[in-house]
């Protein structure tokens, strides 16, 4: 049921060169306090999506700071992920409900709950990521219970209330709860052990390292893009909340002013926990209706081993980057593009609002027409685009790089682990 993702240690020093010295000092101090404690992260998939990307970098850097940290993924039956994708949509506001049978599949991990071996997860602190992991909390065996920190990466600002009520009891069981934005915190939690910690990107990963423009253009050419013509790109899963149909509509509207415009939509994620993607891609292909200037890329078009380089190339060499979401927990693809000095046109929702200051380092839009208008503006005013792009990169450097996220996670752990240690010491040596 639990599969360990093996990752080598990554030295911290290259990251320190990008950071404010005070953040570096604070992070090293917290890491020192947590040495000797075993920290485990658990999520639903080793590849695809923002959580897997974060952990793939966070764990090695943590090891480089001397922390004992591991990453595990769950491996339930396929129908479990069918149910949790529906749950994800409901928690972000979709109509409907989980049937009793679906709720049973969810809470019992597709029938595997009674046979779970928690031995591999033995440790002092567990970070459990997203709703897929909530049913684990009441299943933890009695005895030496770890500190449980539940991290929610999705947008709970306007949830399906019935579905939220169904999972709230397990959320309450976590010792600490982490959300990406204040608006995502369910009111019933109050402020008891609730933390707001936005995600972050790894600036040294293959996806986010600086790529020479000629190399990026070569990637695009090999993917069928005419690099002599302007290109607008969105990088995100084929997911209804990313509004892929609205992306196509905005492109078509902008094309009226920029006739040689092309559109690329990179939806390749290779995520095991997203069975909905193929259906959305097929729907989008029908919606595009054989427009030769619209390029859709799914898992079968971009092999897993090169997907990060391809994304880097498109984010580097595209003329305009979109993230036209209608719900968005945070939007790491926004952060990635901003780090590459791209002013992103993003939906005026969720975590995108925390990243984009409208008109200062990108644009927030509420409609297809607004999106199309800003596409045209960036294409027609390259100097303005460059100034926004410089501001976008600096915003990411100061707020959304991986070491800041690690520091924030460690602060939560230290805040809760120290009282536990003190209580244990008092129980062994009362009155000392």
C-alpha positions as CSV (number, residue, x, y, z in Angstrom):
1,X,0.0,0.0,0.0
2,X,2.9,2.4,0.7
3,X,5.7,2.7,-1.8
4,X,8.9,4.6,-1.0
5,X,10.1,7.0,-3.6
6,X,13.9,6.8,-3.6
7,X,15.7,10.1,-3.9
8,X,19.3,11.0,-3.5
9,X,20.6,13.9,-1.3
10,X,20.8,17.3,-2.9
11,X,23.3,19.9,-1.5
12,X,21.7,23.1,-0.1
13,X,24.5,25.5,-1.0
14,X,23.4,26.2,-4.6
15,X,20.0,27.3,-3.3
16,X,21.5,29.7,-0.7
17,X,23.0,31.8,-3.5
18,X,19.4,32.8,-4.6
19,X,18.0,33.5,-1.1
20,X,17.9,36.3,1.4
21,X,20.6,35.5,4.0
22,X,18.1,35.7,6.9
23,X,16.0,33.0,5.3
24,X,19.0,30.8,4.9
25,X,20.0,31.3,8.6
26,X,16.5,30.6,9.8
27,X,16.2,27.4,7.7
28,X,19.5,26.0,8.9
29,X,18.5,26.7,12.5
30,X,15.1,24.9,12.2
31,X,16.8,22.0,10.5
32,X,19.2,21.7,13.4
33,X,16.2,21.6,15.8
34,X,14.6,18.8,13.8
35,X,17.7,16.6,13.5
36,X,17.1,13.2,15.1
37,X,13.4,13.3,14.2
38,X,12.1,11.2,11.3
39,X,9.8,13.1,8.9
40,X,7.6,11.3,6.4
41,X,5.7,12.9,3.5
42,X,2.8,10.8,2.0
43,X,0.8,11.7,-1.2
44,X,-1.1,9.9,-3.9
45,X,1.3,9.8,-6.9
46,X,5.0,9.9,-7.6
47,X,4.7,11.9,-10.8
48,X,2.3,14.4,-12.2
49,X,0.8,17.5,-10.5
50,X,2.3,20.0,-8.1
51,X,2.6,17.9,-5.0
52,X,4.8,15.3,-6.6
53,X,7.0,18.0,-8.1
54,X,7.4,19.7,-4.7
55,X,8.3,16.5,-2.9
56,X,10.7,15.4,-5.6
57,X,12.8,18.4,-4.8
58,X,11.9,19.1,-1.1
59,X,13.0,15.7,0.2
60,X,16.5,15.7,-1.4
61,X,17.2,19.3,-0.2
62,X,16.0,18.3,3.3
63,X,18.4,15.4,3.3
64,X,21.1,17.9,2.3
65,X,20.4,19.9,5.4
66,X,20.9,16.8,7.6
67,X,17.2,15.9,8.0
68,X,15.9,12.3,8.2
69,X,13.1,12.6,5.6
70,X,11.4,10.1,3.3
71,X,8.6,10.2,0.8
72,X,5.9,7.5,0.3
73,X,3.0,7.2,-2.1
74,X,-0.2,5.2,-1.7
75,X,-0.9,2.4,-4.1
76,X,-4.7,1.6,-3.8
77,X,-6.9,0.1,-6.4
78,X,-7.7,2.2,-9.6
79,X,-11.3,2.8,-8.6
80,X,-10.0,4.6,-5.5
81,X,-8.6,7.3,-7.7
82,X,-11.8,7.4,-9.8
83,X,-13.6,8.3,-6.5
84,X,-10.9,10.8,-5.2
85,X,-11.0,12.7,-8.5
86,X,-14.7,13.1,-8.1
87,X,-14.1,14.1,-4.5
88,X,-11.5,16.7,-5.6
89,X,-14.0,18.3,-8.0
90,X,-16.8,18.3,-5.3
91,X,-14.5,20.0,-2.8
92,X,-13.7,22.7,-5.3
93,X,-17.4,23.4,-5.8
94,X,-18.9,20.9,-8.3
95,X,-22.5,19.7,-7.8
96,X,-23.3,16.2,-6.7
97,X,-22.2,13.9,-3.9
98,X,-20.3,10.7,-3.3
99,X,-22.6,7.7,-3.2
100,X,-22.4,5.4,-0.1
101,X,-20.4,2.9,-2.2
102,X,-18.0,5.6,-3.3
103,X,-17.6,6.8,0.3
104,X,-16.8,3.3,1.3
105,X,-14.2,3.0,-1.4
106,X,-12.7,6.3,-0.2
107,X,-12.6,5.6,3.5
108,X,-11.4,2.0,3.1
109,X,-8.9,2.6,0.3
110,X,-10.7,0.3,-2.1
111,X,-11.0,-2.4,0.5
112,X,-7.4,-2.4,1.6
113,X,-7.8,-0.5,4.9
114,X,-7.8,-3.6,7.1
115,X,-4.5,-4.8,5.7
116,X,-2.5,-1.5,5.8
117,X,1.0,-2.0,7.2
118,X,2.0,1.3,8.7
119,X,5.5,0.0,9.5
120,X,7.3,1.8,6.6
121,X,5.9,5.1,7.8
122,X,7.2,4.8,11.3
123,X,8.5,8.2,12.4
124,X,7.9,11.3,14.4
125,X,6.2,13.7,11.9
126,X,3.8,12.8,9.0
127,X,2.9,15.3,6.3
128,X,-0.2,13.9,4.6
129,X,-1.0,15.8,1.3
130,X,-4.5,16.4,0.0
131,X,-7.9,14.7,0.5
132,X,-6.7,11.3,-0.7
133,X,-4.7,10.9,2.5
134,X,-7.4,12.0,5.0
135,X,-8.8,8.5,5.6
136,X,-5.4,7.4,6.9
137,X,-5.7,9.5,10.0
138,X,-8.3,7.5,11.9
139,X,-6.6,4.3,10.8
140,X,-3.3,5.1,12.6
141,X,-2.7,2.3,15.1
142,X,-2.9,3.1,18.8
143,X,0.5,3.6,20.5
144,X,3.2,6.0,19.5
145,X,1.2,8.2,17.2
146,X,3.2,10.6,15.0
147,X,2.6,14.3,14.7
148,X,0.1,14.5,11.8
149,X,0.2,17.6,9.6
150,X,-2.4,17.6,6.8
151,X,-1.6,19.8,3.8
152,X,-4.4,20.9,1.5
153,X,-3.3,22.0,-1.9
154,X,-6.8,22.6,-3.4
155,X,-9.2,25.5,-3.5
156,X,-11.8,25.1,-0.7
157,X,-13.1,28.7,-1.0
158,X,-16.5,27.6,-2.4
159,X,-16.8,23.9,-1.7
160,X,-19.7,21.5,-2.1
161,X,-20.8,21.9,1.6
162,X,-22.1,18.4,1.9
163,X,-18.9,16.8,0.7
164,X,-16.8,19.1,2.9
165,X,-18.9,18.2,5.9
166,X,-18.2,14.5,5.1
167,X,-14.4,14.9,5.3
168,X,-14.2,17.5,8.1
169,X,-14.1,15.0,10.9
170,X,-10.8,13.6,9.6
171,X,-9.4,17.1,9.0
172,X,-10.1,17.9,12.7
173,X,-8.1,14.8,13.7
174,X,-4.9,16.2,12.2
175,X,-2.6,17.9,14.7
176,X,-2.0,20.8,12.3
177,X,-3.7,21.8,9.1
178,X,-1.9,23.7,6.3
179,X,-3.7,25.6,3.5
180,X,-2.3,27.6,0.5
181,X,-4.5,30.6,1.0
182,X,-6.6,32.1,4.0
183,X,-9.8,31.8,1.9
184,X,-9.4,28.0,1.7
185,X,-9.6,27.5,5.5
186,X,-13.0,26.0,6.4
187,X,-14.6,28.4,9.0
188,X,-15.4,25.5,11.4
189,X,-11.6,25.0,11.9
190,X,-11.2,28.5,13.4
191,X,-7.6,29.2,14.0
192,X,-6.7,26.1,16.0
193,X,-3.4,24.8,14.6
194,X,-4.2,26.2,11.2
195,X,-1.4,27.6,9.0
196,X,-1.3,29.3,5.6
197,X,1.7,28.3,3.6
198,X,1.8,28.9,-0.2
199,X,3.6,26.3,-2.3
200,X,6.9,27.0,-4.1
201,X,9.0,25.8,-7.0
202,X,12.5,24.3,-7.2
203,X,14.6,26.9,-9.2
204,X,17.3,24.3,-9.8
205,X,15.1,21.6,-11.3
206,X,15.3,20.6,-14.9
207,X,12.0,22.3,-15.5
208,X,13.1,25.6,-14.0
209,X,16.8,25.9,-14.8
210,X,17.7,28.6,-17.4
211,X,17.4,27.2,-20.9
212,X,19.1,28.9,-23.8
213,X,16.6,30.4,-26.2
214,X,18.0,28.5,-29.3
215,X,17.6,25.2,-27.4
216,X,14.0,26.1,-26.4
217,X,13.1,27.0,-29.9
218,X,14.5,23.8,-31.2
219,X,12.3,21.9,-28.8
220,X,9.3,23.8,-30.1
221,X,10.1,23.2,-33.7
222,X,10.4,19.5,-33.0
223,X,7.0,19.6,-31.4
224,X,5.4,21.0,-34.6
225,X,5.4,24.7,-33.7
226,X,6.3,27.3,-36.4
227,X,8.9,29.3,-34.4
228,X,8.7,32.2,-36.8
229,X,5.1,33.0,-35.7
230,X,3.8,34.1,-32.3
231,X,2.7,31.5,-29.8
232,X,0.5,31.5,-26.8
233,X,0.8,28.5,-24.4
234,X,-1.0,27.1,-21.4
235,X,0.7,24.3,-19.3
236,X,-1.8,22.4,-17.1
237,X,-3.6,19.1,-16.8
238,X,-6.6,18.5,-19.0
239,X,-9.0,19.4,-16.2
240,X,-12.3,21.3,-16.3
241,X,-11.0,23.7,-13.6
242,X,-8.2,24.8,-15.9
243,X,-10.8,25.9,-18.4
244,X,-9.2,24.5,-21.6
245,X,-12.2,25.4,-23.7
246,X,-11.9,29.0,-22.5
247,X,-8.3,29.0,-23.5
248,X,-9.2,28.0,-27.0
249,X,-11.9,30.7,-27.1
250,X,-9.5,33.4,-25.9
251,X,-6.9,32.3,-28.5
252,X,-9.5,32.5,-31.3
253,X,-10.6,35.9,-30.2
254,X,-7.0,37.2,-30.1
255,X,-6.3,35.6,-33.5
256,X,-8.7,38.1,-35.0
257,X,-6.1,40.8,-34.2
258,X,-3.0,38.6,-34.6
259,X,-3.9,36.4,-37.6
260,X,-0.7,34.3,-37.5
261,X,-1.1,33.4,-33.8
262,X,-0.6,29.8,-32.6
263,X,-1.8,28.0,-29.5
264,X,-0.1,25.2,-27.5
265,X,-1.8,23.4,-24.6
266,X,0.6,21.1,-22.7
267,X,-1.5,18.7,-20.6
268,X,0.9,15.8,-20.3
269,X,1.1,15.0,-16.6
270,X,1.5,11.2,-16.4
271,X,-0.4,11.3,-13.1
272,X,-1.9,8.1,-11.8
273,X,-4.5,9.8,-9.7
274,X,-6.2,11.7,-12.6
275,X,-8.3,9.4,-14.6
276,X,-10.4,12.3,-16.0
277,X,-7.7,13.7,-18.2
278,X,-8.2,11.5,-21.3
279,X,-11.9,12.3,-21.5
280,X,-11.2,16.1,-21.3
281,X,-8.5,15.8,-24.0
282,X,-10.9,14.0,-26.3
283,X,-13.6,16.7,-25.6
284,X,-11.1,19.4,-26.4
285,X,-10.0,17.8,-29.6
286,X,-13.6,17.8,-30.8
287,X,-13.9,21.4,-29.7
288,X,-10.8,22.5,-31.6
289,X,-12.3,21.0,-34.8
290,X,-9.0,20.3,-36.7
291,X,-7.6,23.9,-36.3
292,X,-4.0,23.3,-37.5
293,X,-2.7,26.2,-35.4
294,X,-3.9,24.6,-32.2
295,X,-1.5,22.1,-30.7
296,X,-2.7,19.8,-27.9
297,X,-0.1,17.6,-26.1
298,X,-1.2,14.7,-23.9
299,X,0.7,11.9,-22.2
300,X,1.1,10.0,-25.4
301,X,2.7,13.0,-27.1
302,X,5.4,13.8,-24.5
303,X,7.3,10.9,-22.9
304,X,7.7,11.2,-19.1
305,X,11.5,11.3,-19.3
306,X,11.5,14.6,-21.3
307,X,8.3,16.3,-20.2
308,X,10.1,18.7,-17.8
309,X,12.5,19.8,-20.6
310,X,9.6,20.3,-23.0
311,X,7.6,22.4,-20.4
312,X,10.7,24.5,-19.7
313,X,11.1,25.1,-23.5
314,X,7.5,26.2,-24.0
315,X,7.6,28.4,-20.9
316,X,10.8,30.0,-22.0
317,X,10.1,30.5,-25.7
318,X,6.4,31.2,-25.9
319,X,5.4,34.8,-26.6
320,X,2.5,34.6,-24.1
321,X,1.8,32.3,-21.2
322,X,-1.8,31.6,-19.9
323,X,-3.2,30.0,-16.8
324,X,-6.9,30.7,-17.4
325,X,-8.2,28.6,-14.4
326,X,-11.6,29.0,-13.0
327,X,-10.5,27.3,-9.7
328,X,-6.9,27.0,-8.7
329,X,-5.4,25.9,-5.4
330,X,-2.2,27.8,-6.2
331,X,-0.9,27.2,-9.7
332,X,2.7,26.2,-9.8
333,X,2.8,26.5,-13.6
334,X,2.2,30.3,-13.0
335,X,5.2,30.4,-10.7
336,X,7.4,28.5,-13.1
337,X,6.6,30.8,-16.0
338,X,7.1,33.9,-13.8
339,X,10.5,32.6,-12.8
340,X,11.4,32.5,-16.5
341,X,10.5,36.3,-16.7
342,X,7.1,35.6,-18.3
343,X,4.2,37.9,-17.3
344,X,1.4,35.4,-17.0
345,X,-2.2,36.0,-17.9
346,X,-4.1,34.2,-15.2
347,X,-7.7,33.6,-14.1
348,X,-8.7,35.9,-11.3
349,X,-9.1,33.0,-8.8
350,X,-7.5,31.3,-5.9
351,X,-3.8,31.1,-5.5
352,X,-3.2,32.9,-8.9
353,X,-4.2,36.1,-7.1
354,X,-1.5,35.6,-4.6
355,X,1.1,35.5,-7.3
356,X,0.0,38.0,-10.0
357,X,-0.3,41.7,-9.2
358,X,-2.6,42.8,-12.0
359,X,-0.7,45.2,-14.3
360,X,2.5,45.0,-12.3
361,X,3.9,41.5,-13.0
362,X,1.1,40.0,-15.1
363,X,-2.6,40.2,-15.6
364,X,-5.7,38.8,-13.9
365,X,-8.7,38.1,-16.1
366,X,-12.4,37.2,-15.5
367,X,-13.5,36.4,-19.0
368,X,-12.5,35.2,-22.4
369,X,-12.6,38.7,-23.8
370,X,-10.3,40.1,-21.1
371,X,-7.9,37.2,-21.7
372,X,-7.8,37.8,-25.5
373,X,-7.3,41.6,-25.0
374,X,-4.3,41.0,-22.7
375,X,-2.8,38.5,-25.1
376,X,-2.9,41.1,-27.9
377,X,-1.5,43.8,-25.5
378,X,1.6,41.7,-24.6
379,X,2.2,40.8,-28.2
380,X,2.0,44.4,-29.4
381,X,4.0,45.9,-26.6
382,X,7.2,43.9,-26.1
383,X,9.0,46.5,-24.0
384,X,6.0,46.5,-21.6
385,X,6.0,42.8,-21.5
386,X,9.7,42.7,-20.6
387,X,9.3,45.1,-17.7
388,X,6.4,43.0,-16.3
389,X,8.5,39.8,-16.8
390,X,11.4,41.2,-14.8
391,X,9.0,42.1,-11.9
392,X,7.5,38.6,-12.2
393,X,10.9,36.9,-11.7
394,X,11.8,39.0,-8.7
395,X,8.4,38.2,-7.1
396,X,9.1,34.5,-7.3
397,X,12.7,34.9,-6.1
398,X,11.5,36.7,-2.9
399,X,8.4,34.7,-2.2
400,X,8.0,31.3,-3.9
401,X,11.2,29.4,-4.0
402,X,11.6,25.9,-2.4
403,X,13.7,26.7,0.6
404,X,11.0,29.2,1.9
405,X,8.5,26.4,1.7
406,X,10.8,24.0,3.6
407,X,11.3,26.6,6.3
408,X,7.6,27.1,6.7
409,X,6.9,23.3,7.0
410,X,9.7,22.9,9.6
411,X,8.3,25.8,11.6
412,X,5.0,24.0,11.9
413,X,6.7,20.8,12.9
414,X,9.0,22.4,15.5
415,X,6.1,24.3,17.0
416,X,4.2,21.0,17.7
417,X,7.1,18.6,18.3
418,X,8.8,20.6,21.1
419,X,5.7,20.5,23.4
420,X,5.4,16.7,22.8
421,X,9.1,16.2,23.7
422,X,8.7,18.3,26.8
423,X,5.6,16.4,27.9
424,X,7.3,13.0,27.3
425,X,10.3,14.2,29.4
426,X,8.0,15.3,32.2
427,X,6.3,12.0,32.2
428,X,9.6,10.1,32.6
429,X,11.1,12.6,35.1
430,X,8.3,14.4,36.9
431,X,9.3,17.4,38.8
432,X,12.9,17.5,37.5
